[in-house]
Amino acid sequence: MVADTINIAFLPVAAARIAFNDTWGVITKICVGSNHRRQGIGRSITQAMVDSAREHNCSKLTHKVDTDNAAAVSLFAALGSRNHHRDRYRALTQDHYPA
């Protein structure tokens, strides 16, 4: 697993994480501080994850993006990602775990 952080004036403003499994790179986290968005930082740190996947000889890259996160959907589309499928999630609460 590789993690990367972008700092401005020694303060972290963005972070990303990627895991590797055989020929797959799996981006598991990308975040940019709210005061630093729309400045190309997300694109830079995402590109760093793509470059890292290439360095680890990955031929495939995957990530998950909430469909209501328009900025992330747009970013990944601009970097060449395409929709493969949609997942369904279920929130688990204590009600799902009987005592």
C-alpha positions as YAML, in Angstrom:
chain: A
units: angstrom
residues:
- id: 1
  name: MET
  ca: [0.00, 0.00, 0.00]
- id: 2
  name: VAL
  ca: [1.19, 3.49, -0.79]
- id: 3
  name: ALA
  ca: [-0.06, 6.71, 0.71]
- id: 4
  name: ASP
  ca: [0.72, 10.23, -0.38]
- id: 5
  name: THR
  ca: [0.07, 13.64, 1.13]
- id: 6
  name: ILE
  ca: [0.31, 17.10, -0.40]
- id: 7
  name: ASN
  ca: [1.40, 19.83, 2.01]
- id: 8
  name: ILE
  ca: [1.20, 23.58, 1.60]
- id: 9
  name: ALA
  ca: [3.14, 25.63, 4.13]
- id: 10
  name: PHE
  ca: [3.75, 22.35, 6.02]
- id: 11
  name: LEU
  ca: [0.02, 21.76, 6.47]
- id: 12
  name: PRO
  ca: [-1.56, 18.69, 4.87]
- id: 13
  name: VAL
  ca: [-4.23, 19.69, 2.35]
- id: 14
  name: ALA
  ca: [-4.77, 16.41, 0.50]
- id: 15
  name: ALA
  ca: [-4.23, 12.71, 1.01]
- id: 16
  name: ALA
  ca: [-4.56, 9.58, -1.09]
- id: 17
  name: ARG
  ca: [-4.07, 5.86, -0.59]
- id: 18
  name: ILE
  ca: [-3.70, 2.99, -3.05]
- id: 19
  name: ALA
  ca: [-3.39, -0.75, -2.47]
- id: 20
  name: PHE
  ca: [-1.94, -3.30, -4.87]
- id: 21
  name: ASN
  ca: [-3.06, -6.84, -5.59]
- id: 22
  name: ASP
  ca: [-1.28, -8.65, -8.41]
- id: 23
  name: THR
  ca: [-2.03, -6.55, -11.52]
- id: 24
  name: TRP
  ca: [-4.65, -4.37, -9.84]
- id: 25
  name: GLY
  ca: [-4.23, -0.98, -8.23]
- id: 26
  name: VAL
  ca: [-7.11, -0.08, -5.89]
- id: 27
  name: ILE
  ca: [-7.47, 3.58, -4.96]
- id: 28
  name: THR
  ca: [-9.03, 3.47, -1.51]
- id: 29
  name: LYS
  ca: [-8.89, 7.13, -0.50]
- id: 30
  name: ILE
  ca: [-8.58, 10.57, -2.05]
- id: 31
  name: CYS
  ca: [-9.46, 13.67, -0.12]
- id: 32
  name: VAL
  ca: [-8.69, 17.37, -0.49]
- id: 33
  name: GLY
  ca: [-9.29, 19.88, 2.28]
- id: 34
  name: SER
  ca: [-12.34, 22.04, 1.67]
- id: 35
  name: ASN
  ca: [-10.29, 25.26, 1.52]
- id: 36
  name: HIS
  ca: [-8.05, 23.82, -1.21]
- id: 37
  name: ARG
  ca: [-10.53, 22.31, -3.65]
- id: 38
  name: ARG
  ca: [-10.91, 23.38, -7.31]
- id: 39
  name: GLN
  ca: [-7.17, 24.17, -7.57]
- id: 40
  name: GLY
  ca: [-5.95, 21.01, -9.33]
- id: 41
  name: ILE
  ca: [-4.71, 19.35, -6.14]
- id: 42
  name: GLY
  ca: [-7.13, 16.44, -6.48]
- id: 43
  name: ARG
  ca: [-5.97, 15.85, -10.03]
- id: 44
  name: SER
  ca: [-2.31, 15.97, -8.95]
- id: 45
  name: ILE
  ca: [-2.67, 13.51, -6.10]
- id: 46
  name: THR
  ca: [-4.85, 11.20, -8.20]
- id: 47
  name: GLN
  ca: [-2.25, 11.25, -10.97]
- id: 48
  name: ALA
  ca: [0.37, 10.35, -8.34]
- id: 49
  name: MET
  ca: [-1.71, 7.26, -7.49]
- id: 50
  name: VAL
  ca: [-1.96, 6.34, -11.19]
- id: 51
  name: ASP
  ca: [1.81, 6.73, -11.54]
- id: 52
  name: SER
  ca: [2.35, 4.59, -8.45]
- id: 53
  name: ALA
  ca: [0.14, 1.85, -9.92]
- id: 54
  name: ARG
  ca: [2.26, 1.88, -13.08]
- id: 55
  name: GLU
  ca: [5.45, 1.67, -11.01]
- id: 56
  name: HIS
  ca: [4.00, -1.44, -9.33]
- id: 57
  name: ASN
  ca: [3.31, -3.00, -12.76]
- id: 58
  name: CYS
  ca: [-0.46, -2.75, -12.43]
- id: 59
  name: SER
  ca: [-2.39, -3.06, -15.66]
- id: 60
  name: LYS
  ca: [-5.77, -2.23, -14.11]
- id: 61
  name: LEU
  ca: [-6.92, 0.45, -11.70]
- id: 62
  name: THR
  ca: [-10.17, 0.66, -9.76]
- id: 63
  name: HIS
  ca: [-11.83, 3.07, -7.36]
- id: 64
  name: LYS
  ca: [-15.29, 3.80, -6.03]
- id: 65
  name: VAL
  ca: [-16.99, 7.16, -6.23]
- id: 66
  name: ASP
  ca: [-20.37, 8.15, -4.83]
- id: 67
  name: THR
  ca: [-22.52, 9.16, -7.79]
- id: 68
  name: ASP
  ca: [-23.61, 12.31, -5.94]
- id: 69
  name: ASN
  ca: [-19.97, 13.48, -5.70]
- id: 70
  name: ALA
  ca: [-20.01, 15.42, -8.97]
- id: 71
  name: ALA
  ca: [-16.47, 16.78, -8.57]
- id: 72
  name: ALA
  ca: [-14.97, 13.30, -8.08]
- id: 73
  name: VAL
  ca: [-17.03, 11.79, -10.91]
- id: 74
  name: SER
  ca: [-15.83, 14.58, -13.21]
- id: 75
  name: LEU
  ca: [-12.20, 14.21, -12.08]
- id: 76
  name: PHE
  ca: [-12.07, 10.48, -12.72]
- id: 77
  name: ALA
  ca: [-13.85, 10.83, -16.07]
- id: 78
  name: ALA
  ca: [-11.32, 13.49, -17.12]
- id: 79
  name: LEU
  ca: [-8.53, 11.06, -16.22]
- id: 80
  name: GLY
  ca: [-10.01, 8.35, -18.43]
- id: 81
  name: SER
  ca: [-12.08, 6.29, -15.99]
- id: 82
  name: ARG
  ca: [-15.37, 4.83, -17.09]
- id: 83
  name: ASN
  ca: [-18.30, 3.42, -15.19]
- id: 84
  name: HIS
  ca: [-18.11, -0.33, -14.87]
- id: 85
  name: HIS
  ca: [-20.97, -1.11, -12.53]
- id: 86
  name: ARG
  ca: [-22.90, 0.25, -9.60]
- id: 87
  name: ASP
  ca: [-22.76, -1.17, -6.11]
- id: 88
  name: ARG
  ca: [-25.49, -1.26, -3.56]
- id: 89
  name: TYR
  ca: [-24.74, -0.65, 0.09]
- id: 90
  name: ARG
  ca: [-26.62, -1.42, 3.22]
- id: 91
  name: ALA
  ca: [-26.05, 0.50, 6.43]
- id: 92
  name: LEU
  ca: [-25.82, -1.87, 9.37]
- id: 93
  name: THR
  ca: [-27.05, -0.80, 12.78]
- id: 94
  name: GLN
  ca: [-27.21, -2.48, 16.14]
- id: 95
  name: ASP
  ca: [-30.68, -3.73, 15.13]
- id: 96
  name: HIS
  ca: [-28.95, -6.11, 12.71]
- id: 97
  name: TYR
  ca: [-26.92, -7.75, 15.46]
- id: 98
  name: PRO
  ca: [-29.13, -9.49, 18.03]
- id: 99
  name: ALA
  ca: [-27.69, -9.74, 21.52]
...
